[in-house]
Amino acid sequence: MFGALFGGILLGVFGRKTCLLTSVPLFMLGQLVVCVATSPAMLYTGRLVLGIATGFSSVTVPVYLSEVAHPPVRGILGSCMQLMVVTGIFSAFVVGSLNLVAGTFQQDLDAHIPGLFCLALTPCQGGWLPWRWLAAASATPPMLQFVMLLIAAPESPRWLLAAGRESEALRALQYLRGKNANVALEVRALQRAQQGERSMSVMEVMRGGLMCPLSMAVIVMVLQQATGVNAILFYAQNIFDKAKVTPPTLGPLLIAAVQVVATGLAVSLADRAGRKTLLAISGLTMTISLITFGGYFHLQAAGHPANLTFGLAAPSPSMAFGLGHGSFTWLALCSMMTYIVGFSLGWGPLPWVIVVELAPNAARGVVGAVGTLFNWLTAFLVTKEFSDLTHALGEAGTFWLFAGACVAGLIFVAVVLPETKGQSLEQIQALISSKKPQ
């Protein structure tokens, strides 16, 4: 949350690319502290730095992508942020599931070559601490990002124009659109749209007639997290234990793999199907799957046996892996997979695209920061209170509550949210202004 506010403030002052570069040392410092941690306090410190870096970049990346992208591909590029997020989650799950194998290999090799791994791994009672390797490996992508930003990524032309650096903006836009593109008309259009604009504070946004885009940004971000996705991901192992899915690593690995595939599909559809269509399909899919998943836990709580078949023939032995022969727990697994597909098709990637599309250039940093702050705040509350919710409402009631949030999202998309597919950021502002009460 605090990283998001910090990033939003600096976006307008120092530029989008500079803020992206600034996040890299934070990521690397956080991973380094985690890697060499010798106490819980060091772990907390490293995680705190990583949290600030994540909030910082979660504001900066969507703003930068929206401003450098040509309108026909803005949805694709903006959705790629979420694709990289779920790819990182999947990578962590894969590495985590291989830790046992890797640890066995390291111990065996160290028995033949004593001390070989003593500098890289710290032994503890019961084995090794492979998360140190994971922390070290996670410092590599930020380094790659830093190099590629310097080599291949220009500053945002919109920010450069707002800063009065017209010649640099022209060169940046020429690089982005291609050397044979005529960018003079686009530059003049941007100049007209930004005439008299300057970076705005939160209070200026609230007083300046921009409460409409700010409110929509906050609502779409709150609804994204209110569907319970982070609670489901963070507590995936607990959920699948309750659903009696074995082996223990099967559920989280499947969730992460499905996320990558479904988000990749959403990226390809973002600028073809439209934001509202994908969000509606996504919300409806999540609603049905959460109701079904809640129904499974309701039957368990009502005293039905875990291996209910509802009169159906028992699955074949080939289908019984990880689910138990003759069990009905495949319903839980299928419900979770369907939910993840639904979330990844719309409500996962698109809110990050939509929030920065809704705001004018002068307020984009503020609107993005406030929207992202509410996103992380809701994620924190839902994740922290998930266990308490399951105790108060039961697993069934909790998932039905998340289903209610999905229904609220469907109504919001149908009634309030404008379609932004294929429109320039300036056209979107004109559309929002025309819908505000006079």
N, C-alpha and C positions, 0 to 999 in steps of 0.2 A: 504493500500500500504506500509506504513512504517513498520507495523507489519510483513509483508511478508519479507521485507529486513532484519529486525532485526532477525527474525527466521532463515532465510537462513544462516546468518553469524554465529549464535550460534550453528547450527546443527552440523557442523564439529568440533567445539571446545569442546562442552560439551556433545554431544551425543543426540540421538533421544529421548530416554525415559526421560532424564533430561529436555529437552526442552518441552516435553509434560507436565511434572509435573509443569514446570514454568508457563505455560499458565493458570493453574487453579487459582492461586491467582489473576491474572489479570481479569479473568472473574468474580470472586466473588467480587473483589473490585469495578469493574464497575457497577455490579448489585446493590451493596450496596449503592453506591453514587446515582444511579437513584432512588432507593427505598426511600431514606431519603431526596431527593432533595427538597429544599425550594425556589429555584430560577432557572431561565433558565440557568444561568451560571453553576450551579451544574449538571443540566441535560446534558449540552454540555460536561462537564468534564467526567461524567459517560459514555456517548456514545463514547467519544474519547478513553477512556480506553478499552471499549468493542470492538471498531474497531481495536485497536492494538492487542488485544487478538485474535480476529477472524483472522486477517491476519497472525499472528504468528502461530496459530494452522493449518491454511489452507495450510501452507508449511510443517509443521512437520508431520501431520497425514498421508498424502499420501506417504511421504518418508519412514516413519516407517512401514506402512502396506506393501509397496512393498518389503522391505528388510526382513521382518520376514515371508512373505508368501511363501509357496511352489509354484512353477510355475503353476501347474494345477489349483490352486485356487486363484492366485494373482488378477485376474480380479474381482472375486466375493468379496474378502476382500476389495480391493481398491474401488469398487463401493459402498460398505456399508457406506462410508463417506457421499456420496450424499444422500443415503437413510436416514441417521440420520438427515441431514440438512432439507430435506423436511418434515420429521416427526416433527421436531421442528417448522417449519413454520405452519404446519397443527394444531399442538397443540396450537400455539399462536392465530390462527384464531378461533379455537373452544372456547378457553377461552375468547377471545374478544367478541364473539357473545353471550356468556353467562353472560357477565358483567351486562347487564340491569336487567336480572332476579336476579343475585346475589345481585346487589345494592338494588333492591326492598326488597329482603328478609332481608338484613342487616338493612335497615332503619326501617322496621317493627319490627324486633327483638330489635333494639336499643330503639324503642319507649317504649318497655316493660321493658328493662334492660338498663337504661341510662348509657352511658359511657363505655359499654362493648367493643366496637370496637374503642374507641377513640385513642388507642395507635397504632392500625394497619392501620387505614384508616383516611385520612384527608378529611373532608367535604369541598366542594366548592359550588359555586353558581350553582344550577341546579342538584346537586347530589353528588356522591362520585368520588374518583380518583382510579378506580380499577387497573390502570397500576402499582400501587405500589405492589399490590398482585402478579401481573405477574412478576415484577422484582425480588421479593423475591423468587418466585417459580423457576425462571430461574437460581438461584444460586445453586439449588439442583443437577442438572446433573454434573456440574464441581466437586462437592464434591464426588459424586459417582465415577467419572472418576479417581480422585486422589487416592481413596482407592483401586480401582481395578487395577490401574497401579502398585501400591506398592505390591499388593498381587499376581497378576496373569500375569503380563507382564514383560518379560525380556528385557534387552537392545538389540539393533540390533546386531546380530552376525557379520555382515559386518563392522559396525563401530568399534566394539571391536577388530576385527582383524586388522583394519587399525590403531588402537591405540596401537597395540602390546600386547593386553591382550588375548592371545591365549586360556588359560585355561578357562577364563570366556566365551569366544566365543563358545568354545566346549560345556560348560554346557548350555548356552542359546539355542544353536541349538538343543541339545539333548532334552531339555524341549519342544521346538517348534515342533520337528518332532516325539516325542514320545520316551518313555524309551527303547523300543526294536529296534529302528531304528539305523542303522549303519551310523553315520554322519561323520566318519573320512574322507571318500572320498570327501564329499561335502566341508568340511573344507579345505582340501588340494587344491581343485579346486578354492575355494575363495582366498586362499593364493597366488596361481599362478597368478590369475587375478589381484590381488591387489599389486603384488610385485613392490616395488619402488614407489607406489602411496602415495600421501599426499593430504590433503584438498587444493582445488584450490580457488583463488580469481576470481572475475569477469574478470579482465584483463588477468589473466593466462588462463582462459577458452577461451577467445576470441583469444588469441595468440597461444593456444595449439592445434589447429586443431579441436576444438569442436564447431565451429560456426554452423555446420550442426544440431546437436541435440538442441543447444540453439535456433536457428532460428525456428525449427519445434515446440519447446515448446512454444515460444512466439506466433507463428501463431495460433496454436490450441487453446491457451487460449484467444487470441483476438477474434477469430471466435466464440468461445462459447458465449461470451458476445455480440458480434456484431449482433447475431440473435435477440437481443432485449428482452431476457427473463426477466432480472431484471426490465426493464422499464415496461414490461407487468405485472409483479408481484407487483411492488411498486405502479403502477397506475391502478391496477385491478379494484378498485371501480370506478374510473373515466371512465375507458373503458366500464364497464358494465352499468354505468349510460348513457353514450352516446348510448349504444345499447339498452337502455330502458328495461334492465333486472331487475325484482323486485322479492322478496324483496331485499334490498340493500346487505344483507349478503350472498345471494345465490351464486353469481358469485365467490367471493374469496374462499368461503368454498369448492365449487366444484373443483376449480383449485387445492387447496391444497390436497384434498382427491384423486383426479386423479393422482397428482404427486407422492403421497406415493405408490399407487397401481402400477403405471407404472414403477417407479424406482425399486420397489421390483421385477418386472418382468425382468428389465434390469440386476439386480444383478444375477438372476438365469441364464441368458443367456450369461453373459460377457465372460465366459470361454468355452462356447459351440459354439456360433455363430461366435465369433471373433470380434475384435475391429472394423475393417474396415467395415464389413457387418452391424453391428449395427449402426455405424456412418452414413453409406450411407442410410439405411432405415430411421433413425432419420432425416437426412437432407432433404430427399425427402418429408417426411410427414410434416415437418415444412414448407417447401416451398409451398406446395399445400394449407395448412391451412392458411398461411399468405396471399397468393394471394386471397383466398376466403374471408377472413376477411376484407382485403382491398377493395374487390369488394362490400361488404355490405356497407361500409362507403362511397364508391364512389356513390352508388345508392342514399344514403341519401343526400349527398352533391349536387347531380344532381336534387334534388327536388322531388324524388319519396317519397310517403308516407311511414312512418315507419312500417306500417302494410302490406307491400307488400306480396301478396301470389303468384304472377306470374301465375295466372290462376289455382292454386291448390285449392282444397277444404280447407276450414278453419279447423284447428285442432279441435279435440273433446274437450269438456270442461275438461276432465281428463288430457289432455296434456297442458292445457293453464296455469297451475300454474307457476307463476313467469315470464311468457313471454307475457301475454296479449292475450285474446281470438282473434283468427283469425290473429295474427301477424306473421311476418316473421323473428322476432328477434331471433328465435331459430337458425338461420344460424350463427349469431354472437357467440352464446353460443357454438354451436357445433364446430365452427372453433377454438375457444379458447381451448376447451377441446382436440381437435385433436392435436393442437400445443403442448400443455402440455404433452400429451402422447408421441408425437414424440421427444420432447426435453428430456424427462425423459428416453427414451429408449436408447439414445446414447450420445448426446452432453451435457447432464446434468452430468452424472457420469463419463464417460470415459476419458475426458481430464485430470482429476485429476490423473487417473491411468497412462495414456500414458506419461505425462510429466516426471514423475520420472522413467519410464521404459527406456526413451530415453538416459538418461545421465549415464556415468560411475560413480562408487562409489565416486571417488575423487571430482567430479564436481556436484554430485546430489543435494547438498544443494544449490549451486549457481544457477544451472539451474532451480530448483524448485522455488527458491526465485524470480528470474527474470521473469519466466513464470507467477507466481502468482501475482507479482506486475503489470504486464501488464493486467492480468485478472481483478484485482480490478480497475486499471486505466480506462480500457474500460467500466467496469460496472459503474463507476462514471460518465464518459462522456455521455454514453448512457442514464443513468437515469436522469442526470441533464438537458440534452438537449432535452429530449423527448417532453416536452411541447413546446419548441421552434420549434422542428421539425414538430409537428402537426400544428403549426401556419403557418410555411413556406410551408410545403408540403401537409397539410391536413392529416386527419387520414389515408385515403387510401394510399397516397404517402409514409407516414411513414412506414406503414406495408409492402408495396411493397419494400421499401428500405431494411427492415429486411429480406425479402424474397431473395433479391439479395445477401445478406451476406450468407444465407443458400446455395445458388447455388455456391458461392465461396468455401464454406466448402466442398460441394460435389466434386468439382474439386480437391481440396487439398487432400482429402482422396483418391480419385481414382488415382492420379498421383504421389503424393509425400510420403504420410505417409506409413511406413512399417507395416506389420502385426506382432504383438507381442504376440499373443495368444499362451500359452503353452510353451514359450521359457524362459530359465533362463535369468537373467539380463545380464550375460556375453555373452550369445548367441546373444542377441539383439545388444550389442555393436559391436560384430563381423559382424553382418548383416549391421549395419549402416556404419561401416568402409569400408566394401567391396563395398558399393554404392557410396562412396565419390570419386570425380575425382582425379586421381593420378597425 
